[in-house]
Amino acid sequence: MTPTPSPRSHQEITSQLAVACLGAGIVTSVAVAQGQNPLTALGITLFSAVAAVGVGQIL
């Protein structure tokens, strides 16, 4: 019998999201420094962070 994975805690998901935002924010800050619209960069950062956490939850 295989053990079922335990559900992730809210605190763990929050910390994963914070780390993903920091990583994506570093890259997008370089893009803003080169002239990209800050709102576009913020949208890209949030999307990539949520996608990273979502993939992390699946895997």
Steps between C-alpha positions, in 0.01 A plus 500: 500500500646836398469794737294792379674837495396735775344830392733799497459748780398858431827624649704278265315625192546861616874453544528332159315792343729751672814325377361473148411872499850591614659293225271634230532854636876500454465419131219748438684778682773465238233525229358818658850647516523442125174684435212254544172631640497437880138382499576245229802383699286466814244294311771272363648461849167405658408261220834321508494472881150352503594263216813387686306427819230320300753277328671440835172384651436259214848351513 
